[in-house]
Amino acid sequence: MMEEWEEAEAYFEQALAIATMANAFPDLGRTYLNMANLIAHGAEVADLTPVKEYLQQARRIFMERGMGPHARHAREYLEKLFPDDESPDNPNRRRNGEGPTPPAPPEEDEPDYE
């Protein structure tokens, strides 16, 4: 199992290097998010610091690129794993389109002809 973990980690590190060199920032953000997920849900980890750092990196990249839904996902994951880290009163908590998801438009079964 440890060998598979090390292999997966090596692939993620390679993906980070390639995305960085290619300036593929959306992919870079998603890779950070996936690395955090792998570590958080992988083998027992005593220190979740890397998870937090990866999620913060992903969120920062998503916010800088205007990828609100992705930034929101990273923020919600941070809040779930580290609920005591960020005050709800922090004005920087939700910004750059990262706020609540707008409601979906109502489905129309048939046109309204009046």
Secondary structure by P-SEA (a helix, b strand, c coil): caaaaaaaaaaaaaaaaaaaaacaaaaaaaaaaaaaaaaaaccccccaaaaaaaaaaaaaaaaaacaaaaaaaaaaaaaaaccccccccccccccccccccccccccccccccc
